[in-house]
Amino acid sequence: MTVRVGIMGTGWIAQEHAIALAAIPQAELVGVSSATPGRAERFATNHRIPRHLTHEELVASEEIDAVHICTRNFQHHDQCLAAMRAGKHVVAEKPLALSVKESQSLLDASAPRDRVRACNYNYRAYPAVQEARRIIESGELGEIYLVHGTYLQDWLLLRTDYNWRLDAAQSGNSSAMADIGTHLFDLVEHVTGAHVESIQASLRTTLPERLEQTANGSVKHRITGDDCATISFKLATGALGSLVVSQVSAGRKNHLSFEISGAGGSLFWSQEDPELLWIGRREGGDSIRVRNQAMAPDEFLPPGHPFGWRDALRRNLRSVYAAIDGKAPALPFATFADGHRSLVLLEAALASSSADARVSVRADGHIVMGR
């Protein structure tokens, strides 16, 4: 079955989606759209896409079956809703929307049951991450005691570092937590299989004023979004956890890692050495290379060739398109429900930090101040 695909947006992540889609047999990339004149045309030329359109034209086109939302955060909700109403399969970049209210409206929108709604939390697709999930599901680690993770970058370290993600109108009320902290929350719940039930968070804006370098000189911007955060949390199972998120940590380009400790052992994974899964026991630790046993024989690279970020994105989208084709996906990719869940946890972290208090996250997703 061939699925005709359109990409909304022409930035970096849109380019990565286009590269990934080129390696997925079921997907035929037939259109791209942009709100900026000329950008869609250049993107189409670079990626050999036959049509460049406006966003409205792409969603309305009967020649497109699936839409990838790769635009800025503030556009996600309306574009997802429009694509759903047009009967398309939808693959949205995270965050799914700017607020829980918006993401809930996407869940509430009527949609045919045979349409896939995916949110791109692509770090799930690393074979070692799936192996960590399998180990915990098997009970091999026993009762989980402690979970801790970090996601560190440095691209906002300097006062002259400025990006649209720091503009609340475009990115929402959070910057670093919305951008990368949601990945950590998704990994914690996905790998452990347990929901976060309470959060105590401290979010910080280290540089409340930044300079944007433009052709006409420097422009000052007042910044309200967080660029680093620490979070203490508790899982519904009773396990304790902590997260550290930063986009102002010098020398860290994309350091994502987590460690999970249980009664029967521990495991550790880092995206900087993504095929390695460390298993810790009382008598010592051992590192295993996770690749071949966790992947189908036809998945991308032969043995001995490193598996990286682009491979994870491609593997994640491959699972999405298997589901679109009515087949069993290789891994449980994130859906709109997972994207909504990440926003619930983000809003809980924001509320906790603002009130300097612990907040509870009920099973129904409602946020309650206090334990």
N, C-alpha and C positions, 0 to 999 in steps of 0.2 A: 504494500500500500504506500503510495506517495503522498506526503503531506506538504502542501504548498505553504511556505512560511514568509511572513513579513516581519521586519524589525523596525520598531519605533525608536528613534534615537540614533545618533551617529558618533557618540563619544567612545572612550576607550573600551568600556564594557560591551558596547554594541559591536565593536570590532572583534572582541574575543568571542562573542556569541556567533558572529559570522564565520570565524575560523573553525569553531567547534561544529557548527552545523554542516560545514563542508565535508566532514568526516562521518556524518550520520546517514546511512543509506536511505532511510525513509524520508528524510527531509530534503526539500528542494527550495532553496532560498530564491524567491521571485520578486520581492519588493522591499524597499526601505523608505522611511519617511523622516522628515525633519521639519521643525518650525522655522529654521534659518535657511533662506534662499541659497541655493548652490551647494549646501553641505550634503544633502541626500544624493545629488547628482555625482559629486566627487566620490562619495562612499560607494555608490553603485558601480562606478567605473573601477575603483580599486578592488572590489570584491566580485566583479563580473556578475552583478545583479541586473536583470533585464529592466526593472522598473524603479523609478524614483518618484515618490508621491508626497502629498501632504499627509499629516496624521489622519485627518478626516477621510481622505480618499483611501488610505490603506485599510482602515477599519471597515469601511463600507464595501471594499472590493470583494466580489464573488469569486475571484481567482485566488483568494488567500484563505487557508483553512486554520492556520495557527498564527498568533501574534506574540512576539517577544517585546515586552515593555522594558526598554533600556534607556529611559529618559531620566530627568531629575526627579527627586523624591516627591515634590509637590504635584507632579503630573500623574503619578502612579494610579491613584484612586480613580480619577475620572476616565483615564485611558483604559484601565482594567474593566471598569463598568461598561464603557462603550463597546469594548471588544466582546465582553460576555453577552451583551444584548444583541450583538451582531451574530451570535452563535459560533464564535471562534474558540478554539483551544487557546489558553492564555498561559504564558510563562513570564512571570514578573520578577524583576530584580527587587532585592530588599532595600529598604523596608517596604512592605507591601503598601503602606499608606503613611500619612502623617500622624494619625491618631488611632486609638482603639475604636472610636466611634466610626471612623471611615472604614477601617478594616472589617468591622462587624457588618457594615452595610454591604460589603462585597460578599460576605458569607450569607447574608440574608437574601441577596439578589437571586431570583429564580434562574436556573440554568439547566440545560439538558444533562441527564446523568452520564451520557457518553462523552461529555466534554471534560478535558483535563484542565485543572487549575493548579499550576505549580509556582512555587516561590523559590528563587534560586539560592538556596543555602548549599553551595557546591562543596564545602569542606566535608560534608557527609560522605562524599563519593570516594575519598581515599580508601584503598583496601585496608590499611591499618586501622582506620577509624571503624570500619565495619567489623573488623576482627575484634577490636576492643568491645564493641557492642555485643558481639556473639559470646565472648568470654564471660561478660557480666550476665547476659541472659542465661547462660548455661549454669550459673551458680558457682563457677570455679573460684571466684574471688570471695564467695560467702557474703555476709552482710557488709554493705558499703558503709564505711565510717566517715570518710573525708573525701572531698572533691576540691581541687583548686586548679585554676587556669590563668593564663596570661595572654593578652594580645597587645603587642607593643610595636609602634611605628615611630618615625621621627620627622615625617614630612610637614608637620606644623610646629616644629621646634622654634623657628625664628620669627621675629616680629614682622618680617617682610614676607612670611609665608601666608598666602591668602587663597581661598578657594570658595566656590559657591556653597560647599557643604557647611560653611560657617555663617551663612545667611539663613536666619530662621524662616524667612518667607519661602525659601526654596527647599530647605533641608528639614524643617521642623524644629522643635524645642531642644533637640539634642544633636550634637555633632559626632563626637567619637563613639559614644555608646550606641547611637543609631547606626553608625557606619560599620563599626567592627565589634562592638560589645554584643550586639544581637547575634553575631556568629557564635560567640562563646556560650551564650545562653542556649542557643539551638543545639550546640554540640553536647552540653552538659545533660540536657533532657533527653536528647536522642540516644546518647551512648549509655546513660544509666537507666533509661526507661522510667525515670521518676520525675514528677513535677516539682518545681520550686514552689514552696508554700509560704515563705516569708523572706523579706529582703531588708537589709540595712545598708544604705548606699551613701557615699560621699562623692559628688561630682564637682569638678573644679574647672574654672576658666582661668588658665595660668596667664594668658595675655588678653586682657579685656579690650585692648586696642591694637589693631594690626594695620599694616600698610599694604595696599594693593598697587603694584607697579603697572601703570597703563601707558599708552602712547603719549598721553598728555601730562605725565608725571605721577606722583604718588597720591593715592586717595586713602584717607583714614576711614576705618570702619570700627564701630563699636561692636564688640563680640559678647554674646550672652551664652552661646553654646559651650558645652563641656569639651575639653581636649584631653582630660584624663579623669580616671575614676577608680575608686576601690569599692568593692561590694562584698558584704557578708550575707550568706543566705543559708536556708535550711530546706532540705528536700522533704517531701511527704513521707519518706521512709525513715526520717530521723537523722539522716546523714547531714553533716555540716559542710559548708563550702565557702570558698572565697574566690573572687576574680579581681584581676588588675588589668585595667584598660588604659592605653596611653597612645597619643599621637605626637608626644613631645619627648620621647625617650631617645636620646642621641645614639646613633649607630644601629638602632633597630629598624629594619626596613619592613619586615612582615613576620614578626616573631609571634606565632600562635602555638600554644602548647596547653596540655592538660595532664594532670595526674590524678588517679583515683585509687584510694586505699581501702581495702576491705579486710575482713577477718582472715581470709585465706591467701592474701597477697595484694600486690599493687601493680598498676600498669601506668606507663607514661608514653606520651606521643608528642612530637613536635613537627610542625609543618616544614621546618628547615631541614629535616632529615625524614621525609614523609613515609618512606618504606620501612622505617625502623620502629618496632614496638618493644619497649622495655617491660619485662615482667619481673617483678620483685617478690622474693620469698624471704622468710626468716633466715634461711640458710645462705641467702645470696641472691643476686639478680642476674638476669640473662636477657640479652637482646636478640630478637628474631626479626628476620627480614620477611615482611608480609607482602606478597605479591601474587605469585602464581596460584596458591591454594584459594585465594579470595576472588579470583577473576575467571571469567569464561575464556576459553582458548583463543577466541577471536577478538579479544578486547585490546586493540590498538598496538601495543608494543611487544616485541619478542622478549623472552627472558634475558636479563643482563642489561637492559636499557632502562634508565631511571624513569620513574613515574613522577610527574610534576603537576603544578597547578593547572596548566592547560588540559592535561589528561584528566584531572578530576572534574573540571568543568564539562569536558566532553563526555565523560562517563555519566555524570549526573544528567545531562541532557539526553544522552542515549537511553537512560532509564525512562525519562519522560516520554520519549517518542515510542518506546516499546509499549507503554501504557496507552498512548494515543492509537497505536496499531492493535490494541486489544490483547497484548501479550503481557506476560509477567515481567515486570522490570527487574533488573539485576540488583537493585537496592531500593529501599524505601525513601524516595525523594520527598522533599518538603512540599506541602500543599499550601493553599491559601489559609487553611486552618492553622498550620504551623506558623505562617507569616503573621497571622493575627495573634497567636500565642506570644511571639517575640515582642510584639507591640504592647501586649499586656504587661510583660515583664519590664519593658523599657519604661512604661508609664509608672509602674510601681517603683522603679529605681529613681525616677525623677521626683515622685511624690515623697519618697523617703528622704532624699537629699534635701529637698526644699524644707521639709518639716524637721529635719534632723531627728528622725524617729524610725522605728521599725514598722514595716507595713506587712500585712498578710495578703496573700493572693489565694482567694478561695478557688475551689474546684471548678466553679462556674465562670472563672475569670474575673470576678469582681475584686476590686482592691479595697482593703479595709485598713484604716490607720490603726496601729498597735498590733500586738501579737494575736 
